[in-house]
């Protein structure tokens, strides 16, 4: 056999080992517990509005209509939508505890994906698409083999004791966990490619505008850090390098800890700086797929050592072990299926009755069904009136003075200068704007114009820079840089010019 053939065989063996090696599915079991719990937060938020956004009685916005596929999937009636949404809720709960795991995850995958497709305006987001894929991968995995009601029932049938020992966990092929890990890295890679084509990413403008808004939740730390644009430029390059290299580093050794550690820090910062909550929580949870059986066993040994060292942790572990003293009633396999079927049916009927009682459209009220009221004439005219022209001051985003540039961003902001230094005046504008000529004047302490200049900021640009050489022609003292648009002053920055150092 040639060396090339041996190399090819070795590569095939490595690929087979990578995808089909067997291990105890600790990571998948933890994902099965946590992902449905996170999904429940989203499901509960939309529960009062099922009729309005998911049924024919409301105002659904199905995704397929955007692609001219009218009627691709059925839109349910209000009663069916409410009942199936309750079934989705039950499926998420039973998947979390691992009761009929594969059926529960399959039902949750189908129903959750269907509901998100029906409402592409508010329900469907980037993370709901990610969650649909993760639910599908969990459905076809063996995530219910451990830490689940199914595993407990299976062990009870093969053991006379009500709570058999935890040794000898069943093993299964590792490929579902590998696919989830690949999914994480591919999403990061796609995000990096998108950022490369996004105007304003590498200059930090995109992040700065986002940090200054409360689009998601309040983020006062982001508002403060937006005052340091050089930091945004550096972090933008670091993030895109991390996203590109994540798929190569996340598998083993120091590279994995570096990639995962940076990922935890990145997602924590998106919470603090951008006000994101659900998306970082999802991705931090998905990182469980990057750890193998040996990692979890090592972590378990550390917990046991901590239990022996710290009495509080040891007491908690003792209470968990004490749960095995309880002997629940035994049920047959048919009774097990009947129980979950009855639970789903009762939940659906209860939800339908509760929604009927809520009467969101007032159909059973004394005044009859709610109707739209005519808009007052004054409000009607206000909405149709063309807004006043945008004032020049509203076109300005920032106006700063410094001496150093990093990329296209002013790195330092200064108020004191020496003779011989260059003063870089940076004018940042709000998007979108027309082609503008921005004038920058230097005025002395008596508000007399000492020098003037300007820069044309084209509509595709957000910044313009004017550089002044502060030589001996400027007497030491106080000066002001004045920014003017359309002949009107929109900003002013005061500086102090000292003599040569």
N, C-alpha and C positions, 0 to 999 in steps of 0.2 A: 504494500500500500504506500502510495506517495505521501510526501509531507503535506501537499495541498489537500489531499483527501482526508488525512488525519486532522488538519486544521478545520476543514468543513465539518467533520463529524464532531469535533470538539465544540464548534460553535453551535451546532444543533443541540448538543447535550446541555450547553449553557442556557440556551433559550428554553429548552424543556424544563430545566431545573428552575429557571426564573419564573415560569408560569405554572408549572405543575408539581413543584415540591409541596409536600404536605406539612401542615402545621395546625396547631390548635387555634381556631379563629377568634382570638381575644379582641383584635382590632375591629373585626366586623361585628362582633357582639356589642362592643361599646358604641359603634356607629348606629347599630340597630336601636339601641336604647336612647341615644341623644338626638339623632336626626328627627325622628317623629316628635320628640318633645319640643324641639325648636319649631317644627311645622305647626304644632298645636297653637303656638303664639299667633301665627299668621291666620290660621283657620278660625280661631276664636274672635279675632278682630273683625273678620268679615261675616261672622254668623248673623248679626242682626240685619244684614243687607242682602241675604240670599235671593229673595224674591226680586229685588230691584236690579241686581247685576248679573244674575245667572239664569234667569227664567224669561219666558216669553212675555210675562206680565210686566217686566221691567224694561230696562234699556241696555240689553247686552251689547258688547262690542267684540264680536268674534274675530280672531286673528285672520281666519281664512278669507274673510271678505276683502281684506287689504290686498289679497293676491287674486281677486276675481274668481274665487271658488265658492260661489254662493251655495249654501246648503251642504257643505262638505261633512259637517258633523251635526247631529240634531241638537237643537236648543230645547231643554225640557220645559214643561209647564211648571208653574210655581210649586204645586204639591210635590211633583217628582223631584224638583231641585232641592227642596227643603229636606225631603226624606233621604235622598242620596248624600246630601251634605252631612246629615247625621250619621249615615253609614260610614262616610269618610272619617268622621271624628272617632267613631268606635274602632275603625281599622287602624288608625294611628295609635290609639291607646293599647290595643291588643298586640300590635307590632312592637311597641315599646316594652311590654312585659314578656313578649315572646310566646304568645298564645296563638296557635295556628299561624306561625310566623310567616310562612311563605304565602299563604292565602291572604293574610292581613296586608302584607307588603304589596302583593299584586293588586288587591282592591284599592289600596291607597295610591299606588302609582297611576292606575287608570283614572280614578276619579279626580285626583289632584291635578293631573295633566289636563284632563278634560275641562275642569272648572277654570283653570288658568287660561286655556285657549279661548274659552267663551268670553272672558273679560280681559282683553289685551291692553286696556287703558290703565287700569289700576292694579289688578291682581298680578298680571304677568310682569315680571321684572327679570333682571339678569340672574338673581339668585334663585328664583322659582324654576327657571330652566335648569340650573345646576342641580337643584333638589330633585327634579323629575328624573334626571339621569342617575343620580345617586340612589334613589328609591328603586329604580329598575335593576341596578347592579346588586343591591342588597336582596332583591327578590330572587334573583337567580343564584345567590350565594348560599352557604350553609351557616348563616349568621345566627340561626336559632339553635345550633347544636350545644351551646353553653349559655349559662346565665339566663335561662328562659323557662317559662312554664312548660314548654314542649320538652326540653331536656329533663326537667324534673319528672314529668309524667313518664317519659321513656325509661328513666332510671328506676322509677317506682315499679314499673311493670317487670323489670328484670332483677329486682332486689326486694327482699322481704321487709327491709327497714324503710320507714316513711321518707327519710332524707338520706340517701346514700352518700358516701364520701365523694369528695371532689377530685380524687386522683383518677388518672386514666381518661382524661377528656378526649373525645373523638377528634381525629384530625381530618382535614379536608384540603383539597388543592388550593393553592394560594392565589390563583389567577384573578378572582374577584377583587382582592385587595390590591393586586398589581394594577388592575384596570382603573381602580379609583385613584391610585397614586399617579398613573399616567394621565388621567383626566385632570387632576390638579395642575400638573406641569404644563399640559397642552393649553389649558385656559390661561395660565400665566404667559405662555409664549404668544398666544393670540392677543392678549392685552398689551404685550410689548410691541407687537407689530402695529396695533392700533395707535399706541402712543407715538410711534415714530412718524405717523402721518397726521397727527393732531397739531393744529396750529396753536402755538403758545404753550406746549407742554415743556419743552426743554428750557424755555425762558422762565418757567415758573408761573406764567400768567394764569394758566388754567387753574392751577392749585390755589393761587392767591384769590381769584374771584370766588372759588368754591369755599375757601376758608372764611371769607368775609360774609357769607350768606348763612342763613339757618334753614337751608332747604330740607335737611333731614331733622336734626335736633340742634339745640344750642351748642355751640363750640367756642367758648370764650378763649381757650388756649390757641385755637387756630387763628382767631382774629388777632391775637397778640403776635404770633409767629409770622403772620403775613407782613409784618413790618420789617422783616429781615429777608429780602428777596434773594440775597446770595445763598442763604441756607436752602431756599427752595430749589435753586439751580443745582446745587450739589446733590441734594436728595433725589431730584428727578433723574439724574444720571445713575445714581446708586440703585434706585428702584428698577430701572429698565435693565441694568446689568444683571441684577438678581433674578428678574423674571426670565431673562434669556437663559441663564445658566442653571436655573432651578432644576430643570429636567435632567441635567447631567450630574448634579451634585447630591440629589436628595435620597440616594439609595443606601449608602453605607459610609462608615468612617467619619472623619472630621468634616467632610463635605456635607454630609447629611445634617450634622448638628449646626453647621454654619448656615445652611439654607433654611432649616427649620427655625433656628433662633432668629435670623433676620426676618423670616415670615411672621413669627409671633410679634416681633417689635413693629413690623410694618402694619399689621392689622390692628394692633393696639393704638398706633398713631392715627389710623383712619377713624377710630372712635373718638379720640381726643381732639383731633384737628378738623375733621369733616362731619362729625356727628353721626357717623354710621354705627349701627348696632347689630342688626340681624346678619348682614353680610360678613362682617368680621367674625361673629360668633360661629357661623356656618363653616368658614374656612379654617378657623382654629380647630374646630372639631374634626374636620376632614383630615387634618394632619395625623390623626390616629392611624390612618392607613399606611403611613410611612414607617411604622414600628412593627417588628416581627415578634414571633413567639418568645425568643430569648430576651428581648427588651422588656416585655411585660413580666416574664418570670423574674428578671432582675429587679424590676420595680416592686414586685410582690415581696421579694426577700427583704428589700429595704423597709417596706411597711411593717413586716413582722419584726424586724430588728428595732424599729421605732416603737412598736408595741411593747417590746420587752424593756426598752429604755424609759419610755414615758408612760406613766400609769394611766393617764387619760386616754391615750390611743389604745392601750392594752384593754382598758375597760370597754371601749367601743367595739373592739374586735370580739371580745367575749360575749357581748350582747348579740352581735351578729351570729356567732356560733350557737348561742342559746336558742335562736329561732328554730333550730332543728328539733327541739323538744316538742314542738307543736305537731300534732298528727291530724292533718286535714282529711276530710272524707274522700274515699276513693270513688272514681267515676269510670264508667266504661268508655270505650272509644266512641260509640254511637252517642252516648250521653254528652260527651265532650263536644261533638259537632252540634248537637241539638242546643247546647247551652250557648255557644257563640252565635248560632243562627237566631235563637230567641232574643239574645241581647241586641243584635243588630236590628231586628224587627221592632222590638219595643222602643229602641232609641229613635228609629225613623218615625213611628207612629206618634211618639211623644213630641218630637220636633214639629211634625205637621200640626198637631193640635195646639202647641204653644204658639206657632206662627199664626195660625188661624185666630187664636185669642188676641194676639197683638194687633191684628187688623191695621196694618201699616198704611193702607189706602183709605181707611175710614168707610169701608163698604157696609159695615154693619152698625155704624154710628147713627145717632138720631138725626144728624144733618146730612146724611148721605155721603157718597164717595167724594173725597177731596177733589177739587177742581182748581185749575190754574186761574189766578186772578189777573185781570188786565193790568198792563204796566201803566203807571201814571204818565200823562203826556210830558211832564217836565223831565222825568227820568228818560223817557223815550228820546226826547230831543238831545239830552245830555249824551246819551250813548251814540247817537248818530252824528254829533258835532265833531268836526275834525279838531284834533287836539292842537293846542298852540305849538308854535315852533320850539324846538329844543334850544334852550338857552346855552350860550357858550360855556358857562360854568358847569353845566351838566355833562359836557363832553370830556371833562378832565377827570382822570382817575388819581394821579399822583404827580407831584412836582418836587424833585429832590436835587440836592447839590452834593457832589463828592469828588473824588480824585481817581478812583480805580473802577475798572469795568471787569465783570466776569461774564463772558459771552456777550449778551445784549443787555445785561442788567447791571445797574449801578451797585457796586459791592459795598462801599462805605458811604455813609451819610454824615457830612461834616458841617459844622457851623463856624469853624475857625480855620483860617488859611494863612500861609506865609507868602511873602514875595517870592516869585519864581515858580510857584505851583500852578498847575492847570486845574481850573474849576470846570468840571463836567456837569452841565445842567441837563437833567433828564426829564422830559415831559411825557407822561404816560396818559393815554386816552382810553375812553370807554369804547368797547365794541358794541355795535358797529358804527363807524363814523364815515363821513365823506372825506375826500381829499382836503387836507387842511394845511394852511400856513400858520405855524405857531411862532409868534415873536417872543424873544426873550431879551429884556432890557436889564441893564445894570444901573441902579440909581444910588446916589450918595445919601448921606444922612439928611440932607435938605430936600430929598425927593427930586433931585435934578437928574436927568438922563446923562449918564457918563459914557455908556456904550450901548449899542444895540445890535442884535443879530436875530437869526431865526432859522427854522428848518421846515421843510415840507414833509408832512407825515401822510403818506399815501393811504388809501382806504384799507389796504391789506396789512398795514403795519399798526402796531399799538404804541410804539415809542419813537421819540425823536430826541436827538442829543445835540446840544450846542456847547462848544468848548471855548473857554476864555483863558488867555494867558494873563495871570495876575502879576504883571511886572511892575517896575518902579514907576510907571506912569500913573498907577493908582496909589494915591496917598494912603497911608495907614488910617484905619478908621472903620466905621460901620457902613455896610452897603446892603442893598436889597436886590435880589433877582426877581423880576416881575414877568410872569407868563401872561401873554395876551392872545386871545382868539377873536377873530372878527373885529379887531380894534378895541376889544373890551378886556379889562383885567380880570383874570380868573383865579390867580394864585400869586402868592408872594412869599419868598424865603429870605430871611435876614442872615447875614454872615458878619464875621469880624475879621478884618485883614490886618495882620501884624507885619512889622518890618521883617527883613531877612533874618533868619535864625542864626 
